[in-house]
Amino acid sequence: MFCGEVERDGGGGGGDKSEHRSSTAGMETLLELEEKEHEGGGIEQKELSPQELLDGEKTVNINITSPGDTPFGQTKPVNLSECPSSYQHNSPQEKQLLVIADNFSSQYSHIFPNRKPLFLCPLNECGVKKFVSTTLRSTMLPYSGLYDWDNCASFVADHLVLQALDPPIEPPRRLISPTLLLETQTGTCFDISTLLCSLLLGAGYDAYCVTGYAVREMCLLDQSRQECPLLVGEVEVKVEGTSAEDERQVRKYAVKPPRELRSNFERAQQERKEQEARAEVLRSQQEAQRLQEELERPPPDPLQGQMLHCWVLVLAGKREIRDHFFIDPLTGKGYALGDESFLGVEALWNQHNYWVNMQDCGRGCSDMEYNLGDTTMWESVLFRITEKEEEEELEEEEEWSEEPKPFEMPRSWVDTIALSKQDLERRWPGGSRCTQYRKAKLEQFTPYLLPDGLVTRLTTYTDLECEEVDVVREWFQNRLDHLEERELQRATNVTIERFSPGCKLKLKTHSYVSLAPGTERRMDFHSRACPDGLLRRVESPGQMEETFDHRDDLLYSRHVFYARSPEGGSEEPGGRPLERVVERFHRDAAKAAREDVAERVFLFAEGSIEVTFHLEDDRIIPVRRSFVKPRVLPDGQRAESWRPGMVTGYQGDPHEDPPKNVYLYEMLTALMDEEEKVALQIKHSETEVREILATREREERNPELRISIYDTARNEKVQRYREDMIRAQEESQKQVKKEIDLLAPFLARLGDPEVLSSQQAQKVLEDCLANQRMRMIEQDKILQARYDKETQALQHEQQRYQINQLNMSKEEEERYHAYCSETVFKIGVIKQRQSRHKEITPQKHLALKEKLIRDPRLAPHL
C-alpha cells in the first residue's frame, strides 16, 4: 500500500511488492522519454491534441474568494487587465513543461490507478495552467524579523486566513500566486504553503512544498483540543528538595542520637499501609485521567487518512539546520518527521523539480527517507543531477561536447513578492484574531488598534465547553502609564496589574479587589525609584504593612495597626486612629548590639513605647526597655513630669551598671519625637495611596498611549507641526504672489472686488500704465540729478585746480588727476544709463500693457 491508501479501506498493512517493482520500472520510462527529447531536440506531442494544448492558454474569469466571508474583506473578481503578461500567457518553455507534466501524469495514472491524481498543473487566478514549481518565487523580504524560519512561518500563519478544501479529499482546482494571496489574505493550505516556501527559499533554507495526508484537526486548523502556547510555558516543574536531615553534615565527634525503641514489625506494617494508600491514590488519579481523556477524545473521523493537506519540508544542510523537519503553514509550528499528525506523503516540489513518493506510508512518515536522488524512493518529473554529482563533473577534466543539456525548469511566472511595512505591523487580517484552545481563548490585536493599548487577551476556563471563566489575562503595549499586564481571577475577584520600569507612580505590581480606599490591596514598588526606598505596601481595612530596602536608617519593615471607630466601623483612610506601629531595623555593625535598635513599638492607645535591641552573640535574650509617656493636657502641656518609674526593661548582663536617668530621659524624648515623625509618615503613606488610586482610576478611564517621535503616521504633534509648516509655506507663497502682483495696489483702491466691471478694468489698466510712466520719469530725473551733481563737482574741482595750480605739490596734482579720471568715468556711466533708459522705456511700456491685457482679471473686459 502506497501513500494515498493510508487506512482508506479501514486497514493497515503493506502493499503488493510485485506492484511496487513493476511501478518503479514503469516510471523509468519517463527518464527514457526525456533522454529521447535530449537526443532528438524535442518530444512528440501525439498524446495531446492541439485543442488540449490550447486549453492551457484560455483565460477564464474566476472569482477569487478574498476575505469576503470574513469580517474584514469582500469578495472581488480578478481584473485581468491589471495582471502581468506572465499571469495570462505561457512562455514556450512553460508550454513544453506542461507537455512533459501531462505525459508524466498520464503514465502515473496508468501505473497507479488506485492513487490520487498528482497536483501538477493547476489553474492560476487568470485561469491559465501553471506548473506548481513555477509558482514558487524565491524572495528575501527586507525585514530582519522574517529571516528565521520560526518568525517567518508564524507571520504567514497569522497574516492569512484558511479557506478549507472542498471537498477535503481532493486537491484544489487553482493555485493562486503569492502576490494575490498577500492582497486577499485568504487561501487554501496549498496557497499558504507556496508563499511560505517562497519566503524560506529566499531566506536560504532548503525548503519544499509537500502534498499528502494529515489528521482532521490539522487540515481544518482546529486547535480546540490543544494547549495554549502561552499556558504551556507556564507549567511549573516541582522539584523535591532534600530534607534538612540529608543536608546536615555528619560530624566525626557528634553526639549520637538516642536509640529509637520501636518495633521493626510495626514500622514495616506502617510502611506497607502507606504504600497501599499511595497506590490507591495513584490508581484513582489514573482512573480520573482516563475518564478525562475519554471525555475529551474527539469523535471518530470518517475521512481518516484521506483528508489532503499541504505543508513545508525543510531539509538539513543549509542555514545550520541539522535535522529535517516539517512546518505546518496554518499554525507556523515546526514538527518532527515522525509526528503522528502527518499520515502520508504523495509528492513534494521546489523551484527546480517535482518528486513523487515511491515509499510505503502505511505507518505514517516516520520511516520515510528524503534522499531525493534515490530513484527507488522518489521519482522526479524532470531529469536533474544532484549538486554533489554536478561538483564531481566539474572536477573531472573532460573534453567539451555538443550534447544538449537537460530540460531545466522555467523561471517563475509570479511577480515580485512585496510586503508593506503597514501589513507587517498589522500582522492579522483586520488587525485582530481569536483562537480557541483547550479550556482557553486567545485574542490578539495589532498595537495601537485598541485605544487602551491591549495586544493580547488570554481567557482560561474551568470546563471544556468554555462557559465558566477562571482567569482573564491581558497584555498591553505602549501605555503611557507603563501598564504591561493585568490578571483578573474570577474566583476571588482579585486583579493583579504589572508595570514596567518608568511608571510615574513607581509601581511594579498592584493587586487589589477594588480601587476604593481602605480595601485590601498589595503594591510592589521599584525601590530604587522611591526616595524612601519603599519596596512593598500591603493594606487591609485594619492594617498597613510597608517594606523598605536600601535605607540609610536600616529600617526594613513598618507594620501599622488601626483602632476601630466608636461606632464599630472604619473611618476614611485620612482619619483612622492609630493603635500600634511596629518598626524593625537591620543590624548596624558600627554600633554595639545592646545599643542597636532591632524593633520599636509605638503603642498610641496605651501611651507607651517599647524598644528591643539586637541580640548579642553570647546572649539568648535581647535587651528590652519599655517607656511610659507622660500625660499631656489638651493645651499641649505635660500633666506630669518624668520619673524613673516610667522606664522598665531587661538589662541582660546583671554585672553591668544600669543606664543613668539622664540617658533614659533623652532616649524617651528622642522616641517621642520619632513617634511624631512616624505618625506624619503614616499619614503621608495614606495620602499617597489615595493619590495612586485616583490616578489609576483616571488612567483607566482615559488611557493614553506612547507614540514615538519617529512614528509620523500616529504622532499627532508631528502631524500638527507638519500641517503648520505646510500652512505657513502656503501663506508665504501667497504673500510672495501678492507682493509681485502688479494690480494689487490698484485693486485695493477699489476694495479688492472678486469680479471687475468694464469701467473698473479700464480704470485699473490706465492707472497701472500711468503709474509706470511716472516711475520711468522719476528714474530719468534721478539719473539727470546724478549727472548734474557729478558735472558740477568736476567743474568746481577744475576751477580750484586752475587757481592753485602753481602752489600744489606733486601728490596733490596726482590726487587731482585721479579724481578727474574717476569722475569722468562716473559721468560716462550715467550717460550710458540715460541713453539705455530712453531706449527701453517704450519697450517696458508695451510689455506691461500686453501683460495687463493677458491678465485673467482684465482680459474679459479689454
C-alpha positions in Angstrom: 0.0 0.0 0.0 1.4 3.3 -1.1 0.8 6.8 0.1 -2.8 7.8 -0.7 -4.2 4.5 0.5 -3.5 5.1 4.2 -6.3 3.5 6.1 -8.6 4.3 3.3 -10.3 1.0 3.4 -10.0 0.8 7.2 -7.0 -1.4 7.2 -3.2 -1.0 7.6 -0.5 -3.3 6.3 1.9 -3.0 3.4 1.2 -3.0 -0.3 1.9 -5.6 -3.1 5.7 -5.9 -3.6 5.3 -7.1 -7.2 3.2 -4.0 -8.0 5.9 -1.8 -6.4 8.6 -3.3 -8.5 6.6 -3.0 -11.7 5.6 0.5 -10.9 9.2 1.5 -10.3 10.2 0.0 -13.6 7.4 1.7 -15.4 8.3 5.1 -14.0 11.7 4.7 -15.6 10.2 5.2 -19.0 9.9 8.9 -18.1 13.6 9.2 -17.9 13.9 7.4 -21.3 11.4 9.9 -22.7 13.5 12.8 -21.6 16.6 11.2 -23.0 14.9 10.9 -26.4 14.0 14.5 -26.1 17.6 15.5 -25.5 18.8 13.4 -28.4 16.1 14.5 -30.9 15.7 18.0 -29.7 12.1 17.6 -28.5 9.2 15.3 -27.7 6.5 14.1 -30.0 3.1 15.6 -28.9 1.0 12.7 -30.1 -0.7 12.2 -26.7 -2.1 15.7 -26.6 -4.3 17.3 -29.2 -3.9 20.9 -30.3 -7.2 21.7 -28.6 -5.9 20.3 -25.3 -2.7 22.3 -25.6 -4.7 25.5 -26.3 -6.7 24.8 -23.1 -3.7 25.9 -21.2 -3.8 29.3 -22.9 -7.5 30.0 -22.3 -8.3 32.7 -19.8 -11.4 32.2 -17.7 -13.0 34.7 -15.4 -12.5 33.0 -12.0 -13.8 34.8 -8.9 -11.0 34.6 -6.3 -12.5 34.4 -2.9 -11.0 37.3 -0.9 -11.7 37.7 2.8 -15.3 38.4 1.9 -16.5 35.6 4.0 -14.7 37.2 6.9 -15.5 40.5 8.7 -12.5 42.3 7.2 -12.9 41.9 3.4 -15.3 41.4 0.5 -15.3 39.1 -2.5 -13.9 40.6 -5.7 -13.1 39.2 -9.1 -9.6 39.2 -10.6 -9.1 42.1 -13.0 -7.2 40.6 -15.9 -6.1 44.0 -17.2 -4.1 44.5 -14.0 -2.3 41.1 -14.2 1.1 40.9 -15.8 1.5 39.1 -19.1 3.2 36.1 -17.4 0.0 35.5 -15.4 -2.2 35.4 -18.6 0.1 33.5 -21.0 2.6 30.7 -21.0 6.1 31.1 -22.5 7.4 28.4 -24.9 9.4 26.8 -22.1 6.3 26.7 -19.9 4.3 25.1 -22.8 6.9 22.4 -23.2 6.9 21.9 -19.4 3.1 21.4 -19.5 3.5 18.7 -22.2 6.1 16.9 -20.0 3.9 17.1 -17.0 0.8 15.8 -18.9 2.8 12.8 -20.1 4.1 12.2 -16.6 0.6 12.4 -15.2 -0.8 10.0 -17.8 1.8 7.3 -17.1 1.4 7.8 -13.4 -2.3 7.3 -13.5 -1.8 4.2 -15.7 0.7 2.6 -13.3 -1.0 3.7 -10.1 -4.8 3.6 -10.7 -5.6 3.5 -7.0 -3.6 6.6 -6.1 -4.9 10.1 -6.4 -4.0 12.2 -9.4 -0.9 14.3 -9.0 -1.2 18.0 -8.2 0.9 19.2 -11.1 -0.7 21.9 -13.3 -3.5 23.7 -11.5 -5.1 26.9 -12.8 -3.9 30.3 -11.6 -6.1 33.3 -10.8 -6.3 34.1 -14.5 -7.4 30.6 -15.5 -4.1 29.6 -17.1 -2.4 26.2 -16.3 0.8 26.7 -14.5 3.3 24.0 -13.2 3.4 24.1 -9.4 7.2 24.6 -9.3 7.0 27.8 -11.4 4.5 29.2 -8.8 7.3 29.3 -6.3 9.1 32.7 -6.3 12.2 32.7 -4.1 12.1 36.1 -2.3 14.0 37.7 0.5 11.9 40.4 2.2 13.7 43.4 3.6 12.7 42.7 7.2 15.1 41.1 9.7 12.1 39.7 11.6 11.3 37.4 8.7 14.8 36.0 8.3 14.5 32.9 10.6 12.1 30.2 9.8 10.1 30.3 13.0 9.3 34.0 12.8 8.6 33.8 9.1 6.2 30.8 9.5 4.5 32.5 12.4 3.9 35.7 10.4 2.5 33.8 7.4 0.1 31.8 9.7 -1.1 35.0 11.4 -1.4 37.1 8.3 -3.5 34.7 6.2 -6.9 33.1 6.6 -7.5 29.4 5.7 -10.0 28.5 3.0 -10.8 24.9 3.6 -10.6 22.4 0.7 -14.0 21.5 -0.8 -14.2 18.5 -0.9 -11.4 17.9 1.7 -10.2 14.7 -0.1 -9.5 16.4 -3.5 -6.7 18.9 -4.4 -7.8 22.5 -5.3 -8.5 23.3 -9.0 -6.5 26.5 -8.7 -3.3 27.7 -7.1 -3.1 31.4 -6.9 0.1 33.4 -6.9 1.7 34.6 -3.6 1.2 38.2 -4.7 -2.6 37.8 -4.9 -2.6 35.8 -1.7 -1.0 38.7 0.2 -3.5 41.0 -1.3 -6.6 39.0 -0.4 -5.2 37.4 2.7 -7.2 34.2 2.2 -6.3 30.9 0.5 -6.1 27.2 0.8 -3.3 25.3 2.5 -1.6 24.9 -0.9 -1.6 28.7 -1.5 -0.3 29.4 2.0 2.5 26.7 1.7 3.6 28.2 -1.6 4.0 31.6 -0.1 5.9 30.2 3.0 8.1 28.1 0.9 8.9 31.0 -1.4 10.0 33.1 1.6 12.0 30.3 3.1 13.8 29.7 -0.2 14.7 33.4 -0.3 16.0 33.2 3.3 18.4 30.4 2.3 16.6 27.3 3.5 16.3 24.1 1.6 12.5 24.1 1.6 9.9 22.1 -0.3 6.2 22.1 -0.6 4.7 18.7 0.4 1.3 17.4 -0.5 -0.1 14.5 1.5 -2.5 13.5 4.2 -2.9 14.7 7.8 -5.3 14.4 10.7 -8.5 16.3 10.6 -7.6 18.8 13.3 -4.5 20.0 11.3 -6.3 20.2 7.9 -9.2 22.2 9.4 -7.0 24.3 11.7 -8.9 23.0 14.8 -6.8 23.8 17.9 -9.6 23.5 20.4 -8.1 20.3 21.8 -4.5 21.7 22.1 -3.0 23.5 25.0 -2.5 27.3 24.5 1.2 28.1 23.8 1.1 30.8 26.5 0.0 28.3 29.1 2.5 25.6 28.1 5.4 27.8 29.0 3.9 28.5 32.5 3.8 24.9 33.7 5.7 24.8 37.0 8.1 22.0 37.4 8.2 21.0 41.1 11.5 19.5 42.2 11.5 17.8 45.5 14.2 19.3 47.6 16.4 17.4 50.0 15.4 17.4 53.6 17.3 19.1 56.4 18.5 15.7 57.7 20.1 14.9 54.3 21.8 18.3 54.1 23.1 18.2 57.7 26.8 17.4 57.8 27.8 14.4 59.8 30.4 15.4 62.3 33.0 12.9 63.4 32.6 13.7 67.2 28.9 14.5 67.1 26.7 13.2 69.9 24.9 10.0 68.9 21.1 10.3 69.0 19.3 8.1 71.4 18.2 4.7 70.3 14.7 4.6 68.9 12.8 1.9 70.8 10.3 1.0 68.1 9.2 -2.4 66.8 10.5 -3.2 63.3 7.3 -5.2 62.6 5.1 -2.2 63.4 7.4 0.0 61.2 7.0 -2.4 58.3 3.3 -2.6 58.8 3.1 1.2 58.8 5.2 1.4 55.6 3.0 -1.2 53.9 -0.2 0.7 54.8 1.4 4.0 53.4 2.4 2.2 50.2 -1.1 0.8 49.8 -2.6 4.3 50.4 -0.2 5.8 47.8 -1.0 3.1 45.3 -4.7 3.7 45.9 -4.3 7.4 45.3 -2.3 6.7 42.2 -5.0 4.3 40.8 -7.7 6.9 41.5 -5.7 9.6 39.7 -5.0 7.3 36.7 -8.7 6.4 36.6 -9.7 10.1 36.7 -7.2 10.9 34.0 -8.5 8.0 31.8 -12.1 9.3 32.2 -11.0 12.8 31.4 -9.2 11.5 28.2 -12.3 9.6 27.3 -14.4 12.7 27.7 -12.1 14.8 25.7 -11.5 12.3 22.9 -12.7 13.7 19.6 -15.4 11.8 17.6 -14.1 9.3 15.0 -13.1 10.8 11.7 -14.9 9.1 8.7 -12.2 10.5 6.4 -9.2 9.4 8.5 -6.2 9.1 6.2 -8.0 10.7 3.2 -8.0 14.4 4.0 -5.5 16.2 1.8 -3.1 18.7 3.3 -0.1 20.8 2.1 2.8 21.7 4.3 6.5 22.6 4.1 9.5 20.4 4.4 12.9 21.8 5.4 15.9 19.6 4.8 19.1 19.8 6.8 22.3 21.3 5.4 21.6 24.9 4.9 21.3 27.7 7.4 22.9 25.4 10.0 19.8 23.1 10.1 20.9 19.8 11.5 17.7 17.7 11.2 14.9 17.5 8.7 11.5 18.8 10.0 8.0 19.8 8.8 6.4 23.2 9.1 2.6 23.5 9.3 1.8 26.7 7.4 -1.5 27.2 9.1 -0.1 27.4 12.6 3.6 28.2 11.9 4.8 25.4 14.2 7.6 23.0 13.5 7.1 19.3 13.8 9.4 16.2 13.7 9.2 14.0 10.7 7.6 11.2 12.7 4.8 13.3 14.2 1.5 11.4 14.3 -0.3 14.4 12.8 1.2 13.6 9.3 -0.2 10.4 7.9 1.5 10.2 4.4 3.2 12.0 1.6 2.2 12.0 -2.1 4.7 14.3 -3.6 6.9 17.3 -2.9 8.4 20.1 -5.1 10.6 23.1 -5.0 11.5 25.7 -7.7 13.7 23.2 -9.6 11.8 19.9 -9.7 8.8 17.8 -8.7 9.3 14.4 -6.9 6.7 11.7 -6.4 6.9 9.5 -3.3 7.5 5.8 -4.1 7.8 4.7 -0.4 5.2 2.9 1.7 3.4 5.3 4.1 1.4 2.6 5.8 2.9 3.6 9.2 3.0 7.3 8.6 6.0 9.4 7.8 8.3 8.2 10.5 10.1 5.6 8.3 10.4 7.7 5.2 13.8 8.7 3.6 14.3 12.0 1.9 17.2 11.2 -0.4 15.7 12.8 -3.4 18.5 11.4 -5.6 17.4 7.8 -5.0 15.0 6.9 -7.8 13.7 3.8 -5.9 12.2 6.2 -3.3 11.5 9.4 -5.3 10.6 9.7 -9.0 11.2 13.2 -10.5 9.3 14.8 -13.3 12.5 16.4 -14.8 15.9 14.9 -15.0 18.2 16.8 -12.7 21.5 15.8 -11.3 22.2 16.5 -7.7 24.6 19.2 -6.5 27.2 16.5 -5.5 27.2 14.9 -8.9 27.5 18.4 -10.5 30.5 19.2 -8.4 32.1 15.8 -9.4 31.5 16.6 -13.1 33.1 20.0 -12.8 36.2 18.4 -11.1 36.7 15.9 -14.0 38.7 17.2 -16.9 36.8 16.0 -20.0 36.7 17.4 -23.5 33.8 19.7 -24.3 31.0 18.0 -26.2 28.0 19.4 -28.0 25.5 17.2 -26.3 22.2 19.0 -25.5 21.6 20.0 -21.8 18.7 18.5 -19.9 15.5 20.5 -19.8 15.5 23.0 -17.0 12.7 24.4 -15.0 11.5 27.8 -16.4 11.7 30.9 -14.3 8.8 31.7 -12.1 5.9 33.4 -13.6 5.0 35.1 -10.3 5.7 38.8 -10.0 8.0 40.1 -7.2 6.6 39.3 -3.8 6.3 42.6 -1.8 5.1 43.2 1.7 4.5 46.8 3.0 5.6 47.8 6.5 2.0 48.6 7.4 0.9 45.0 6.6 3.9 43.7 8.6 2.8 45.8 11.6 -0.9 44.9 11.1 0.0 41.2 11.1 -3.5 39.8 11.4 -6.3 40.3 8.9 -8.3 43.3 10.1 -5.7 43.8 12.9 -7.0 41.0 15.2 -7.5 37.3 15.6 -9.3 35.0 18.0 -8.1 31.4 18.5 -9.9 28.8 20.6 -7.7 26.3 22.5 -8.4 23.7 25.1 -10.1 25.5 28.0 -8.7 28.8 26.7 -9.4 31.5 24.3 -6.6 33.7 22.9 -7.3 37.1 21.4 -4.5 39.0 19.7 -4.6 42.6 18.4 -2.3 44.9 16.5 -0.5 47.6 18.5 -2.4 50.9 18.5 -5.6 49.1 17.2 -7.4 49.5 20.5 -7.4 52.8 22.5 -6.2 51.1 25.7 -3.1 49.5 24.1 -4.4 46.0 24.5 -2.4 43.5 22.3 -3.2 40.1 23.9 -6.1 38.7 26.0 -6.0 35.1 27.3 -9.2 33.8 28.9 -8.9 30.4 30.6 -12.0 28.3 31.6 -12.6 25.6 34.1 -14.7 23.5 31.8 -14.3 22.1 28.3 -17.3 23.9 27.0 -15.5 27.2 27.8 -18.5 28.6 29.7 -17.1 29.3 33.2 -14.3 31.8 33.2 -11.4 31.1 35.5 -8.7 33.7 34.8 -8.5 36.6 32.3 -5.0 37.9 31.5 -4.4 40.9 29.3 -1.1 42.3 27.9 -0.6 45.9 26.9 1.9 47.8 24.9 2.9 51.5 24.5 0.8 52.5 27.6 1.8 56.0 28.9 1.2 54.6 32.5 3.6 51.7 31.7 0.9 49.1 32.4 2.2 45.8 30.9 -0.1 43.1 32.2 -3.4 42.7 34.0 -4.7 39.5 35.5 -8.3 39.0 36.8 -9.1 35.9 38.9 -12.8 35.5 38.7 -13.0 33.1 41.7 -11.6 35.6 44.1 -12.3 38.7 42.1 -8.6 39.8 42.6 -7.0 41.9 39.9 -3.2 41.9 39.5 -1.5 44.7 37.5 2.1 44.7 36.4 4.0 47.8 35.3 7.3 48.2 33.5 10.1 50.5 34.9 9.5 54.1 34.3 6.0 54.3 35.8 5.5 57.7 37.3 3.8 56.1 40.3 6.9 53.9 40.8 4.6 50.9 40.8 5.8 47.4 39.9 2.7 45.3 40.7 -0.7 46.2 42.1 -3.0 43.6 43.5 -6.5 44.6 44.6 -10.2 43.8 44.7 -11.5 47.3 44.4 -9.9 50.7 43.7 -11.8 52.1 46.7 -9.6 53.3 49.5 -9.4 51.2 52.6 -9.9 47.8 50.9 -7.4 45.0 50.7 -4.5 45.6 48.3 -0.8 45.0 47.7 1.5 47.4 46.0 5.1 46.5 44.9 7.3 49.4 44.0 10.6 49.9 42.3 12.6 50.7 45.4 15.4 52.3 43.6 13.0 54.9 42.2 11.4 55.7 45.6 13.1 58.3 47.7 12.3 56.4 50.9 13.3 53.0 49.5 9.7 51.7 49.6 9.6 48.1 48.3 6.1 46.9 49.2 2.9 48.1 50.8 0.2 45.7 51.9 -3.1 47.3 53.0 -6.2 45.9 54.7 -9.1 47.6 56.4 -7.4 47.4 59.8 -3.7 47.2 59.0 -1.0 48.5 56.7 2.5 46.9 56.3 5.3 48.6 54.5 8.6 47.0 53.5 11.7 49.1 52.7 15.1 48.5 51.0 18.4 50.3 50.9 17.6 52.9 53.6 20.2 54.8 55.5 18.5 54.2 58.8 18.3 50.4 58.1 14.5 50.4 58.5 13.1 47.4 56.6 9.6 47.0 57.9 6.8 49.1 59.4 3.5 47.5 60.4 0.6 49.8 61.3 -2.5 48.7 63.2 -5.5 50.9 63.2 -8.1 51.3 66.0 -11.7 50.9 65.3 -14.0 53.9 65.5 -16.5 54.1 68.4 -19.4 53.2 66.0 -17.6 49.9 65.2 -16.7 50.7 61.6 -13.6 52.0 60.0 -13.5 55.7 59.0 -11.9 57.2 56.0 -8.2 56.5 55.5 -7.2 60.0 56.4 -9.0 59.9 59.8 -8.3 56.4 61.0 -6.8 56.4 64.5 -3.6 54.6 65.1 -3.4 51.8 67.7 0.0 50.4 67.3 3.0 50.8 65.0 5.8 48.2 64.8 9.1 49.1 63.1 12.0 46.7 62.5 15.6 47.5 61.6 18.6 45.7 60.2 21.8 45.2 62.2 24.2 48.2 62.2 27.7 46.8 62.5 29.0 50.2 63.6 27.1 50.0 66.9 27.2 47.6 69.8 24.3 45.1 69.7 22.9 46.3 73.1 22.7 49.8 71.7 21.4 49.0 68.2 17.6 49.1 68.0 16.1 46.0 66.3 12.4 46.7 66.9 10.4 49.6 68.4 6.7 49.6 69.1 4.7 52.8 69.4 1.5 52.0 71.5 -0.6 55.0 70.7 -3.7 53.7 72.5 -1.7 52.9 75.7 0.6 55.8 75.6 3.8 53.8 75.8 6.8 52.9 73.7 8.7 49.5 73.6 12.2 49.1 72.3 14.0 45.9 71.6 17.7 45.8 70.8 19.6 43.3 68.7 20.7 40.1 70.3 24.4 39.8 71.3 26.4 36.9 70.2 26.7 35.3 73.7 23.1 36.0 74.8 19.8 34.3 74.3 17.6 37.2 75.4 17.9 40.7 73.9 17.9 43.9 75.9 14.4 45.5 76.2 13.1 48.7 77.5 9.5 50.0 77.9 8.7 53.7 78.3 5.5 55.2 79.6 5.0 58.6 78.1 4.0 61.5 80.4 0.4 62.5 80.2 -0.3 65.6 78.0 -3.1 68.1 78.6 -5.4 69.2 75.8 -3.5 72.5 75.6 -0.2 70.6 74.8 1.4 70.9 78.3 2.5 67.9 80.2 0.3 66.9 83.2 3.2 65.2 85.0 7.0 65.2 84.9 9.2 62.3 84.0 10.3 60.0 86.8 12.5 56.8 86.7 9.5 54.6 87.4 8.2 55.2 83.8 11.0 53.0 82.4 11.1 49.2 82.8 13.1 46.6 80.9 15.6 43.8 80.9 19.2 44.6 81.3 20.7 41.3 80.0 24.1 41.5 81.9 23.5 41.6 85.7 27.1 42.8 86.3 26.7 45.8 84.0 25.8 49.2 85.6 22.2 50.3 84.8 21.8 53.3 82.5 21.6 56.7 84.1 18.3 58.5 84.3 19.6 61.3 82.1 20.3 58.8 79.3 16.9 57.2 79.7 15.2 60.6 79.7 17.0 61.6 76.5 16.1 58.3 74.9 12.4 58.8 75.8 12.5 62.3 74.4 14.1 61.1 71.2 11.5 58.3 70.9 8.6 60.7 71.4 10.0 62.9 68.6 10.3 59.8 66.4 6.8 58.9 67.2 5.5 62.2 65.8 7.6 61.7 62.6 6.3 58.2 62.2 2.7 59.4 62.5 3.3 62.0 59.8 4.9 59.4 57.6 1.9 57.1 58.0 -0.4 60.0 57.1 1.8 60.7 54.1 1.6 57.0 53.0 -2.2 57.1 53.3 -2.3 60.2 51.2 0.0 58.6 48.6 -2.3 55.5 48.4 -5.3 57.7 47.8 -3.4 59.6 45.1 -2.3 56.4 43.4 -5.8 55.0 43.4 -7.2 58.3 42.0 -4.5 58.3 39.3 -5.1 54.7 38.3 -8.8 55.3 38.1 -8.2 58.3 35.9 -5.7 56.4 33.7 -8.1 53.5 33.2 -11.0 55.9 32.4 -8.9 57.7 29.8 -5.9 55.6 28.8 -3.2 57.3 26.8 -0.6 55.6 24.5 3.1 56.5 24.0 3.9 57.3 20.4 7.5 57.6 19.1 8.5 60.9 17.6 9.7 58.9 14.6 6.2 57.4 14.1 4.9 60.3 12.0 1.7 58.4 11.0 0.4 58.3 14.6 2.1 61.1 16.3 -0.5 64.0 16.4 2.1 66.5 17.5 4.3 65.8 14.5 1.2 65.9 12.2 0.2 69.2 13.6 3.7 70.5 13.2 3.8 69.4 9.7 0.4 70.9 8.9 1.5 74.2 10.5 4.7 74.1 8.3 2.6 73.4 5.2 0.2 76.2 6.1 3.0 78.7 6.8 4.6 77.7 3.5 1.4 78.3 1.6 0.9 81.6 3.4 4.4 82.7 2.4 3.8 81.7 -1.2 0.5 83.7 -1.2 2.3 86.6 0.3 5.0 86.4 -2.4 2.4 86.2 -5.1 0.6 89.2 -3.6 3.8 91.2 -3.4 4.6 90.7 -7.1 1.0 91.2 -8.1 1.1 94.5 -10.2 -2.7 95.0 -9.8 -2.8 94.5 -6.0 -2.4 98.3 -5.0 -4.9 99.4 -7.7 -7.4 96.7 -6.8 -7.1 97.7 -3.1 -8.3 101.2 -4.0 -11.4 99.6 -5.4 -11.9 97.3 -2.3 -10.4 94.1 -3.9 -13.5 93.1 -5.8 -13.6 89.4 -6.9 -15.1 90.4 -10.3 -14.3 93.7 -12.1 -16.6 95.6 -14.3 -15.5 97.0 -17.7 -15.1 100.5 -16.3 -13.1 99.2 -13.3 -10.9 97.1 -15.6 -10.3 100.1 -17.9 -9.5 102.3 -14.9 -7.1 99.8 -13.4 -5.3 99.5 -16.8 -4.9 103.2 -17.2 -3.8 103.7 -13.6 -1.2 101.0 -13.9 0.2 102.4 -17.1 0.2 105.9 -15.7 2.0 104.7 -12.6 4.6 103.1 -14.8 5.1 106.3 -16.8 5.5 108.2 -13.6 8.1 105.7 -12.3 10.0 105.9 -15.5 10.0 109.7 -15.4 11.2 109.6 -11.8 14.0 107.3 -12.7 15.1 109.6 -15.6 15.1 112.5 -13.1 17.2 110.6 -10.7 19.8 109.8 -13.4 19.8 113.5 -14.6 20.3 114.7 -11.0 23.2 112.4 -10.5 24.7 113.6 -13.8 24.3 117.3 -12.8 25.9 116.6 -9.4 28.9 114.9 -10.8 29.4 117.5 -13.5 29.2 120.4 -11.0 31.6 118.7 -8.7 34.1 118.2 -11.6 33.8 121.8 -12.7 34.3 123.0 -9.1 37.4 120.9 -8.8 38.8 122.1 -12.1 38.3 125.8 -11.1 40.1 125.1 -7.8 43.0 123.5 -9.7 43.3 126.5 -12.1 43.6 128.8 -9.1 46.0 126.8 -7.0 47.9 125.1 -9.8 51.3 126.8 -9.1 51.1 126.1 -5.3 50.2 122.4 -5.5 52.6 119.7 -4.6 53.2 116.7 -6.8 51.0 114.5 -4.5 48.1 116.9 -4.7 48.3 117.0 -8.5 48.2 113.2 -8.6 45.1 113.2 -6.4 43.5 115.8 -8.7 44.2 113.8 -11.8 42.9 110.6 -10.2 39.7 112.3 -9.0 39.1 113.8 -12.5 39.6 110.4 -14.1 37.1 108.7 -11.7 34.5 111.5 -12.0 34.7 111.4 -15.8 34.2 107.6 -15.7 31.1 108.0 -13.5 29.7 110.7 -15.8 30.2 108.3 -18.7 28.3 105.5 -16.9 25.4 107.8 -16.1 25.2 108.9 -19.7 25.0 105.3 -20.9 22.3 104.6 -18.3 20.3 107.6 -19.5 20.5 106.5 -23.1 19.6 102.9 -22.3 16.7 104.2 -20.1 15.3 106.2 -23.1 15.6 103.2 -25.3 13.9 100.6 -23.0 11.1 102.9 -21.7 8.8 102.4 -24.7 9.5 98.7 -24.7 8.7 98.3 -21.0 5.5 100.3 -21.6 4.4 98.0 -24.4 5.4 94.8 -22.4 3.4 96.0 -19.4 0.4 96.8 -21.5 0.4 93.3 -23.1 0.8 91.6 -19.7 -2.1 93.5 -18.3 -4.3 92.7 -21.3 -3.5 89.0 -20.8 -4.2 89.1 -17.0 -7.3 86.9 -16.3 -8.9 89.6 -14.3 -8.7 92.2 -17.1 -8.8 90.1 -20.2 -12.6 89.6 -20.4 -13.1 93.4 -20.5 -10.2 94.5 -22.8 
